[in-house]
Amino acid sequence: MVTIKDVARLAGVSTATVSRTLVHPELVKVRTRQKVELAIQETGYTPNATAQNLRNSESKTVIVIVPDIANMFFADIVRGIQLVAQKHGYKVLLGDTVHTVEQANVYLDLVRARQADGVISLTSELPNSYRYKSDIPMVTACEYFSESSIPTVRVDNHSSAKKAVDYLLELGHRNIGCITGPMENPICIARKAGFDESMNSVGLEPEPRKVEAGDFSFDSGYIAFRRLVKQCSMTALFCFNDMMTLGAIKAAQEMGLRIPEDLSVVGFDDLLFSQYCSPSITTIKQPQKLIGETAMKVLIKVLNKEQAPRETVIPTQLLVRGSSTVAPQKI
Protein backbone atom coordinates (compact mmCIF):
# COMPACT_ATOMS: atom_id res chain seq x y z
CA MET A 1 0.00 0.00 0.00
CA VAL A 2 1.44 3.36 -1.04
CA THR A 3 1.88 5.80 1.83
CA ILE A 4 2.64 9.48 2.13
CA LYS A 5 6.25 8.54 2.97
CA ASP A 6 6.62 6.89 -0.44
CA VAL A 7 5.43 10.07 -2.14
CA ALA A 8 7.82 12.21 -0.07
CA ARG A 9 10.77 9.94 -0.87
CA LEU A 10 10.08 10.01 -4.63
CA ALA A 11 9.53 13.79 -4.68
CA GLY A 12 12.59 14.43 -2.49
CA VAL A 13 10.62 16.41 0.08
CA SER A 14 9.38 15.91 3.63
CA THR A 15 6.05 14.28 4.50
CA ALA A 16 5.01 17.65 5.95
CA THR A 17 5.47 19.21 2.52
CA VAL A 18 3.34 16.50 0.93
CA SER A 19 0.63 17.12 3.52
CA ARG A 20 0.83 20.86 2.94
CA THR A 21 0.50 20.33 -0.79
CA LEU A 22 -2.65 18.28 -0.23
CA VAL A 23 -4.26 20.58 2.32
CA HIS A 24 -2.93 24.07 1.44
CA PRO A 25 -1.35 23.90 -2.06
CA GLU A 26 -1.35 27.70 -2.29
CA LEU A 27 1.31 27.75 0.45
CA VAL A 28 3.72 25.53 -1.51
CA LYS A 29 6.14 26.79 -4.18
CA VAL A 30 4.96 25.95 -7.70
CA ARG A 31 8.02 23.83 -8.54
CA THR A 32 7.80 21.88 -5.29
CA ARG A 33 4.05 21.40 -5.72
CA GLN A 34 4.60 20.04 -9.23
CA LYS A 35 7.19 17.53 -7.96
CA VAL A 36 4.74 16.32 -5.28
CA GLU A 37 1.85 16.08 -7.71
CA LEU A 38 4.01 14.11 -10.16
CA ALA A 39 5.09 11.73 -7.38
CA ILE A 40 1.46 11.22 -6.38
CA GLN A 41 0.58 10.41 -9.96
CA GLU A 42 3.50 7.97 -10.40
CA THR A 43 2.87 6.12 -7.12
CA GLY A 44 -0.90 6.07 -7.44
CA TYR A 45 -1.20 7.48 -3.92
CA THR A 46 -4.76 8.29 -2.86
CA PRO A 47 -5.04 11.08 -0.26
CA ASN A 48 -7.19 9.99 2.64
CA ALA A 49 -10.59 11.52 3.23
CA THR A 50 -9.38 13.41 6.28
CA ALA A 51 -6.79 15.36 4.31
CA GLN A 52 -9.24 16.16 1.55
CA ASN A 53 -11.87 17.30 4.01
CA LEU A 54 -9.41 19.48 5.90
CA ARG A 55 -8.66 21.21 2.64
CA ASN A 56 -12.36 21.92 2.18
CA SER A 57 -12.91 22.60 5.90
CA GLU A 58 -15.59 19.91 5.77
CA SER A 59 -15.77 16.49 7.36
CA LYS A 60 -18.99 15.53 5.54
CA THR A 61 -20.12 14.14 8.90
CA VAL A 62 -23.07 15.14 11.07
CA ILE A 63 -23.74 14.08 14.64
CA VAL A 64 -27.18 13.07 15.87
CA ILE A 65 -27.50 13.47 19.63
CA VAL A 66 -30.08 11.31 21.41
CA PRO A 67 -30.88 11.33 25.14
CA ASP A 68 -31.31 7.55 25.40
CA ILE A 69 -30.21 5.17 22.66
CA ALA A 70 -32.42 2.43 24.14
CA ASN A 71 -35.57 4.48 23.49
CA MET A 72 -37.04 3.00 20.29
CA PHE A 73 -38.83 6.27 19.49
CA PHE A 74 -35.63 7.65 17.99
CA ALA A 75 -34.97 4.76 15.58
CA ASP A 76 -37.15 5.95 12.69
CA ILE A 77 -36.05 9.56 13.19
CA VAL A 78 -32.41 8.55 12.82
CA ARG A 79 -33.32 6.45 9.78
CA GLY A 80 -34.94 9.49 8.17
CA ILE A 81 -31.88 11.61 8.94
CA GLN A 82 -29.55 9.02 7.44
CA LEU A 83 -31.55 8.63 4.23
CA VAL A 84 -31.27 12.34 3.44
CA ALA A 85 -27.68 12.57 4.68
CA GLN A 86 -26.51 9.79 2.39
CA LYS A 87 -28.14 11.42 -0.63
CA HIS A 88 -26.08 14.52 0.06
CA GLY A 89 -22.81 12.72 0.77
CA TYR A 90 -22.86 12.99 4.56
CA LYS A 91 -22.05 10.31 7.14
CA VAL A 92 -24.07 10.14 10.36
CA LEU A 93 -22.57 9.54 13.80
CA LEU A 94 -24.93 8.71 16.67
CA GLY A 95 -24.18 10.14 20.11
CA ASP A 96 -25.97 8.92 23.25
CA THR A 97 -25.92 11.48 26.07
CA VAL A 98 -27.39 9.11 28.65
CA HIS A 99 -29.45 12.14 29.76
CA THR A 100 -26.35 14.15 30.73
CA VAL A 101 -25.41 17.65 29.60
CA GLU A 102 -21.73 16.78 30.06
CA GLN A 103 -21.88 14.02 27.45
CA ALA A 104 -23.84 16.25 25.07
CA ASN A 105 -21.01 18.77 25.30
CA VAL A 106 -18.51 16.09 24.25
CA TYR A 107 -20.38 15.69 20.95
CA LEU A 108 -20.76 19.44 20.47
CA ASP A 109 -17.00 19.78 20.91
CA LEU A 110 -16.46 17.50 17.91
CA VAL A 111 -18.08 20.14 15.71
CA ARG A 112 -16.08 22.92 17.32
CA ALA A 113 -12.94 20.90 16.54
CA ARG A 114 -14.11 20.50 12.91
CA GLN A 115 -14.34 16.74 13.25
CA ALA A 116 -17.99 17.05 12.27
CA ASP A 117 -19.87 19.71 10.35
CA GLY A 118 -23.08 20.02 12.32
CA VAL A 119 -25.46 18.54 14.87
CA ILE A 120 -29.07 17.43 14.96
CA SER A 121 -30.08 17.29 18.61
CA LEU A 122 -33.04 15.12 19.61
CA THR A 123 -32.71 16.18 23.23
CA SER A 124 -33.20 19.40 25.17
CA GLU A 125 -30.60 18.32 27.72
CA LEU A 126 -27.97 20.68 26.38
CA PRO A 127 -25.78 23.41 27.92
CA ASN A 128 -27.86 26.40 29.07
CA SER A 129 -26.44 28.67 26.37
CA TYR A 130 -28.28 26.61 23.73
CA ARG A 131 -31.60 27.75 25.12
CA TYR A 132 -31.06 30.90 23.08
CA LYS A 133 -28.61 30.28 20.24
CA SER A 134 -25.91 27.94 18.96
CA ASP A 135 -22.25 28.65 18.22
CA ILE A 136 -22.16 25.73 15.75
CA PRO A 137 -24.41 24.58 12.88
CA MET A 138 -27.32 22.92 14.65
CA VAL A 139 -30.95 21.86 14.27
CA THR A 140 -33.14 20.59 17.08
CA ALA A 141 -35.85 18.02 16.44
CA CYS A 142 -38.64 16.73 18.69
CA GLU A 143 -37.29 18.40 21.83
CA TYR A 144 -36.58 22.10 21.56
CA PHE A 145 -36.33 25.47 23.30
CA SER A 146 -39.18 27.82 22.42
CA GLU A 147 -37.04 30.92 23.06
CA SER A 148 -34.07 29.71 21.01
CA SER A 149 -33.04 30.93 17.57
CA ILE A 150 -31.85 27.43 16.64
CA PRO A 151 -33.95 25.98 13.77
CA THR A 152 -36.30 23.29 15.06
CA VAL A 153 -38.45 20.54 13.59
CA ARG A 154 -41.26 19.34 15.84
CA VAL A 155 -44.91 18.46 16.21
CA ASP A 156 -47.47 20.69 17.91
CA ASN A 157 -47.37 18.98 21.29
CA HIS A 158 -50.03 21.23 22.81
CA SER A 159 -52.71 20.69 20.18
CA SER A 160 -51.82 17.01 19.79
CA ALA A 161 -52.30 16.33 23.49
CA LYS A 162 -55.54 18.31 23.43
CA LYS A 163 -56.68 16.19 20.47
CA ALA A 164 -56.12 13.01 22.49
CA VAL A 165 -57.98 14.24 25.56
CA ASP A 166 -60.81 15.79 23.50
CA TYR A 167 -61.33 12.31 22.04
CA LEU A 168 -61.64 10.77 25.51
CA LEU A 169 -64.08 13.49 26.54
CA GLU A 170 -66.18 12.81 23.45
CA LEU A 171 -66.40 9.18 24.58
CA GLY A 172 -67.97 10.40 27.81
CA HIS A 173 -64.95 10.12 30.09
CA ARG A 174 -64.59 12.69 32.84
CA ASN A 175 -62.32 10.94 35.34
CA ILE A 176 -59.15 11.04 33.27
CA GLY A 177 -55.71 10.33 34.70
CA CYS A 178 -52.45 11.49 33.16
CA ILE A 179 -48.91 10.14 33.17
CA THR A 180 -46.51 12.86 32.04
CA GLY A 181 -42.83 12.79 31.20
CA PRO A 182 -40.25 14.89 33.10
CA MET A 183 -41.96 18.24 33.56
CA GLU A 184 -38.78 20.26 33.00
CA ASN A 185 -38.88 19.00 29.42
CA PRO A 186 -40.40 21.55 26.96
CA ILE A 187 -42.50 18.93 25.15
CA CYS A 188 -44.00 17.75 28.45
CA ILE A 189 -44.87 21.31 29.43
CA ALA A 190 -46.69 21.74 26.10
CA ARG A 191 -48.51 18.40 26.34
CA LYS A 192 -49.62 19.12 29.90
CA ALA A 193 -50.96 22.50 28.76
CA GLY A 194 -52.95 20.71 26.05
CA PHE A 195 -54.31 18.24 28.61
CA ASP A 196 -55.34 21.07 30.95
CA GLU A 197 -56.98 23.10 28.17
CA SER A 198 -59.04 20.11 27.06
CA MET A 199 -60.24 19.41 30.62
CA ASN A 200 -61.03 23.08 31.16
CA SER A 201 -63.13 23.10 27.97
CA VAL A 202 -65.76 20.94 29.72
CA GLY A 203 -65.54 22.78 33.02
CA LEU A 204 -63.12 20.37 34.72
CA GLU A 205 -60.13 21.54 36.70
CA PRO A 206 -57.16 19.16 36.35
CA GLU A 207 -56.52 17.58 39.75
CA PRO A 208 -52.90 17.06 40.88
CA ARG A 209 -53.80 13.68 42.40
CA LYS A 210 -54.76 12.45 38.93
CA VAL A 211 -51.35 13.30 37.46
CA GLU A 212 -48.10 11.35 37.91
CA ALA A 213 -44.74 11.96 36.24
CA GLY A 214 -42.72 9.28 34.51
CA ASP A 215 -39.48 9.38 32.53
CA PHE A 216 -40.75 7.97 29.20
CA SER A 217 -39.72 4.39 30.11
CA PHE A 218 -41.87 1.24 30.43
CA ASP A 219 -41.01 0.94 34.11
CA SER A 220 -41.99 4.52 34.92
CA GLY A 221 -45.41 4.03 33.29
CA TYR A 222 -45.96 0.88 35.32
CA ILE A 223 -44.95 2.55 38.59
CA ALA A 224 -46.84 5.79 37.88
CA PHE A 225 -50.09 3.93 37.20
CA ARG A 226 -49.86 1.97 40.45
CA ARG A 227 -49.45 5.30 42.27
CA LEU A 228 -52.41 6.83 40.45
CA VAL A 229 -54.87 4.09 41.38
CA LYS A 230 -54.03 4.63 45.05
CA GLN A 231 -54.88 8.33 44.74
CA CYS A 232 -57.97 8.44 42.55
CA SER A 233 -60.50 6.52 40.46
CA MET A 234 -60.45 6.95 36.69
CA THR A 235 -62.10 5.55 33.60
CA ALA A 236 -59.46 6.80 31.18
CA LEU A 237 -55.75 7.50 31.08
CA PHE A 238 -53.60 9.67 28.81
CA CYS A 239 -49.87 8.91 28.71
CA PHE A 240 -47.24 11.20 27.19
CA ASN A 241 -45.62 8.37 25.20
CA ASP A 242 -46.36 4.81 24.11
CA MET A 243 -43.65 3.19 26.20
CA MET A 244 -45.21 4.48 29.44
CA THR A 245 -48.62 3.55 28.03
CA LEU A 246 -47.57 -0.08 27.69
CA GLY A 247 -46.18 -0.07 31.23
CA ALA A 248 -49.43 1.39 32.54
CA ILE A 249 -51.52 -1.21 30.67
CA LYS A 250 -49.43 -4.02 32.16
CA ALA A 251 -49.98 -2.64 35.67
CA ALA A 252 -53.73 -2.22 35.06
CA GLN A 253 -54.10 -5.77 33.72
CA GLU A 254 -52.20 -7.20 36.69
CA MET A 255 -54.73 -5.43 38.92
CA GLY A 256 -57.61 -7.10 37.09
CA LEU A 257 -58.69 -4.08 35.04
CA ARG A 258 -59.95 -4.73 31.53
CA ILE A 259 -58.66 -2.54 28.72
CA PRO A 260 -60.74 -0.77 27.39
CA GLU A 261 -63.93 -1.92 29.22
CA ASP A 262 -62.78 -0.67 32.64
CA LEU A 263 -60.08 1.75 31.54
CA SER A 264 -59.54 3.48 28.20
CA VAL A 265 -55.92 4.33 27.46
CA VAL A 266 -54.44 6.74 24.91
CA GLY A 267 -50.71 7.10 24.21
CA PHE A 268 -48.47 9.35 22.14
CA ASP A 269 -45.94 8.48 19.36
CA ASP A 270 -47.31 5.39 17.54
CA LEU A 271 -44.29 3.17 18.06
CA LEU A 272 -44.28 -0.05 16.07
CA PHE A 273 -45.43 -2.24 18.96
CA SER A 274 -48.51 -0.07 19.54
CA GLN A 275 -50.49 -1.73 16.77
CA TYR A 276 -49.40 -5.27 17.63
CA CYS A 277 -49.84 -5.48 21.41
CA SER A 278 -53.15 -6.61 22.92
CA PRO A 279 -55.18 -4.53 22.92
CA SER A 280 -53.63 -2.34 20.22
CA ILE A 281 -52.99 1.17 21.53
CA THR A 282 -54.97 4.25 20.57
CA THR A 283 -52.32 6.90 20.16
CA ILE A 284 -51.17 10.16 18.62
CA LYS A 285 -49.00 9.34 15.61
CA GLN A 286 -45.78 11.27 15.23
CA PRO A 287 -44.30 10.73 11.74
CA GLN A 288 -40.80 9.98 13.04
CA LYS A 289 -39.16 9.26 9.70
CA LEU A 290 -40.51 12.51 8.22
CA ILE A 291 -39.26 14.43 11.24
CA GLY A 292 -35.78 13.02 10.67
CA GLU A 293 -35.80 13.69 6.94
CA THR A 294 -36.99 17.25 7.47
CA ALA A 295 -34.41 17.94 10.20
CA MET A 296 -31.55 16.83 7.94
CA LYS A 297 -32.83 18.95 5.05
CA VAL A 298 -32.91 21.98 7.35
CA LEU A 299 -29.38 21.24 8.62
CA ILE A 300 -28.11 21.06 5.02
CA LYS A 301 -29.54 24.54 4.45
CA VAL A 302 -27.72 25.74 7.58
CA LEU A 303 -24.45 24.15 6.43
CA ASN A 304 -24.82 25.72 2.98
CA LYS A 305 -25.50 29.09 4.64
CA GLU A 306 -28.93 29.22 3.03
CA GLN A 307 -32.04 30.65 4.66
CA ALA A 308 -33.38 27.92 6.96
CA PRO A 309 -36.88 28.00 8.50
CA ARG A 310 -36.81 28.93 12.18
CA GLU A 311 -39.52 26.38 12.94
CA THR A 312 -41.09 23.50 11.02
CA VAL A 313 -44.20 21.92 12.56
CA ILE A 314 -45.08 18.42 11.37
CA PRO A 315 -48.77 17.35 11.61
CA THR A 316 -49.84 14.50 13.92
CA GLN A 317 -52.78 12.11 13.66
CA LEU A 318 -55.03 10.42 16.21
CA LEU A 319 -55.11 6.68 15.54
CA VAL A 320 -58.07 5.00 17.22
CA ARG A 321 -57.42 1.37 18.12
CA GLY A 322 -58.46 -1.20 20.68
CA SER A 323 -57.38 0.44 23.94
CA SER A 324 -60.21 3.00 24.07
CA THR A 325 -63.99 2.92 24.15
CA VAL A 326 -66.98 4.81 25.55
CA ALA A 327 -66.99 5.54 29.26
CA PRO A 328 -68.61 2.83 31.40
CA GLN A 329 -72.19 3.58 32.43
CA LYS A 330 -72.74 4.49 36.06
CA ILE A 331 -74.93 1.98 37.90
Residue pairs with C-beta under 8 A, 6 or more apart in sequence:
2 43
2 44
2 45
2 46
3 45
4 15
4 18
4 19
4 45
5 15
6 43
6 45
7 18
7 36
7 39
7 40
7 43
7 45
8 14
8 15
8 17
8 18
8 39
10 39
10 42
10 43
11 17
11 18
11 32
11 35
11 36
11 38
11 39
12 35
13 32
13 35
13 36
17 28
17 32
17 36
18 36
18 39
19 51
20 27
20 28
21 28
21 32
21 33
21 36
21 37
22 47
22 51
22 52
22 55
23 51
23 54
23 55
24 55
25 33
28 36
39 45
40 47
49 60
53 59
53 60
54 114
57 114
58 117
59 114
59 115
59 116
59 117
60 89
60 90
60 91
60 117
61 90
61 91
61 92
61 93
61 115
61 116
61 117
62 81
62 85
62 90
62 91
62 92
62 93
62 116
62 117
62 118
62 119
62 120
62 296
62 299
63 92
63 93
63 94
63 95
63 107
63 110
63 111
63 116
63 118
63 119
63 120
64 78
64 81
64 92
64 93
64 94
64 95
64 119
64 120
64 121
64 122
65 95
65 97
65 104
65 107
65 119
65 120
65 121
65 122
65 123
66 74
66 78
66 94
66 95
66 96
66 97
66 122
66 123
67 96
67 97
67 98
67 99
67 122
67 123
67 125
67 143
68 74
68 96
68 98
68 99
68 216
69 94
69 96
71 216
71 217
71 243
72 243
72 271
72 272
73 216
73 241
73 242
73 243
73 269
73 271
73 288
74 122
74 288
75 288
76 288
76 289
76 292
77 122
77 141
77 142
77 288
77 289
77 291
77 292
77 295
78 92
78 94
78 292
79 289
79 292
80 288
80 289
80 290
80 291
80 292
80 293
80 294
80 295
80 296
81 92
81 120
81 292
81 293
81 295
81 296
82 92
82 292
83 289
83 292
83 293
83 296
84 292
84 293
84 296
84 297
84 300
85 91
85 92
85 296
88 296
88 300
90 117
90 296
90 300
93 110
93 116
95 103
95 104
95 106
95 107
96 103
97 103
97 104
97 107
97 123
97 125
99 123
99 125
100 125
101 125
101 126
101 127
104 121
104 123
104 125
104 126
104 127
105 127
107 119
108 119
108 126
108 127
108 136
110 116
111 117
111 118
111 119
111 136
111 137
112 135
112 136
117 137
117 303
118 136
118 137
118 138
118 139
118 299
118 302
118 303
119 136
119 137
119 138
119 139
120 138
120 139
120 140
120 141
120 295
120 296
120 299
121 130
121 138
121 139
121 140
121 141
121 143
122 140
122 141
122 142
122 143
123 143
124 140
124 143
124 144
124 145
124 185
124 186
124 187
129 135
130 138
130 145
130 148
130 150
131 145
131 147
131 148
132 145
132 147
132 148
132 149
133 148
133 149
133 150
134 148
134 149
134 150
137 299
137 302
137 303
138 150
138 151
138 299
138 302
139 150
139 151
139 152
139 153
139 295
139 298
139 299
139 302
139 308
140 148
140 150
140 151
140 152
140 153
140 154
141 152
141 153
141 154
141 291
141 292
141 294
141 295
142 153
142 154
142 155
142 187
142 291
143 154
143 185
143 186
143 187
144 150
144 152
144 154
144 186
144 187
145 152
145 186
146 186
149 310
151 298
151 299
151 302
151 308
151 309
151 310
151 311
151 312
152 310
152 311
152 312
153 291
153 294
153 295
153 298
153 312
153 314
154 187
154 291
154 311
154 312
154 313
154 314
155 286
155 291
155 313
155 314
155 315
155 316
156 190
156 313
156 315
156 316
157 187
157 190
157 191
157 194
158 190
158 191
158 193
158 194
158 197
159 194
160 191
160 194
160 268
160 284
160 316
161 190
161 191
161 192
161 193
161 194
161 195
161 198
161 238
161 240
161 268
161 284
162 194
162 195
162 197
162 198
163 194
163 284
163 316
163 318
164 194
164 238
164 266
164 268
164 284
164 318
165 176
165 194
165 195
165 198
165 199
165 238
165 266
166 198
166 201
167 266
167 282
167 318
167 320
167 324
168 176
168 236
168 238
168 264
168 266
168 324
169 176
169 198
169 199
169 201
169 202
171 236
171 264
171 324
171 325
171 326
171 327
172 326
172 327
173 235
173 236
173 264
173 327
174 202
174 204
174 235
174 327
175 210
175 232
175 233
175 234
175 235
175 236
176 199
176 210
176 234
176 235
176 236
176 237
176 238
177 210
177 211
177 212
177 225
177 228
177 232
177 234
177 236
177 237
177 238
178 192
178 195
178 206
178 210
178 211
178 212
178 237
178 238
178 239
178 240
179 211
179 212
179 213
179 214
179 220
179 221
179 224
179 225
179 228
179 237
179 238
179 239
179 240
179 244
179 245
179 248
180 188
180 191
180 192
180 211
180 212
180 213
180 214
180 240
181 187
181 188
181 191
181 213
181 214
181 215
181 216
181 240
181 241
181 244
182 188
182 213
182 215
182 216
183 189
183 192
183 213
188 240
191 240
191 268
192 211
195 206
195 238
196 206
199 205
199 206
200 206
207 232
209 231
209 232
210 228
210 231
210 232
210 234
212 224
212 225
212 227
212 228
213 224
214 220
214 221
214 223
214 224
214 239
214 240
214 244
214 247
216 240
216 241
216 243
216 244
217 243
217 244
217 247
218 243
218 244
218 246
218 247
218 250
219 247
220 244
220 247
221 239
221 243
221 244
221 245
221 246
221 247
221 248
221 251
222 247
222 248
222 250
222 251
223 247
223 251
224 244
224 247
224 248
225 237
225 247
225 248
225 251
225 252
226 251
226 255
228 234
228 237
229 255
234 263
235 262
235 263
235 264
235 327
235 328
236 263
236 264
236 265
236 266
236 324
236 327
237 248
237 263
237 264
237 265
237 266
238 265
238 266
239 245
239 248
239 265
239 266
239 267
239 268
240 268
241 267
241 268
241 269
242 267
242 268
242 269
242 270
242 271
242 273
242 274
242 281
242 283
243 269
243 271
244 267
245 265
245 266
245 267
245 268
245 274
245 281
245 283
245 323
246 267
246 273
246 274
246 277
246 281
248 265
249 259
249 265
249 277
249 281
249 323
252 259
252 262
252 263
252 265
253 259
257 263
259 265
259 279
259 322
259 323
260 279
260 322
260 323
260 324
260 325
261 325
261 328
262 328
264 282
264 323
264 324
264 325
264 327
265 281
265 282
265 323
265 324
266 281
266 282
266 283
266 284
266 323
266 324
267 274
267 281
267 282
267 283
267 284
267 323
268 283
268 284
268 286
269 283
269 284
269 285
269 286
269 288
270 283
270 284
270 285
270 286
270 319
274 280
274 281
274 283
274 321
275 281
275 321
278 322
279 321
279 322
279 323
280 321
280 322
280 323
281 321
281 322
281 323
282 318
282 319
282 320
282 321
282 322
282 323
282 324
283 318
283 319
283 321
284 316
284 317
284 318
284 319
285 316
285 317
285 318
285 319
286 314
286 316
287 314
287 315
287 316
290 314
291 314
294 312
294 314
298 308
298 309
298 312
301 307
301 308
302 308
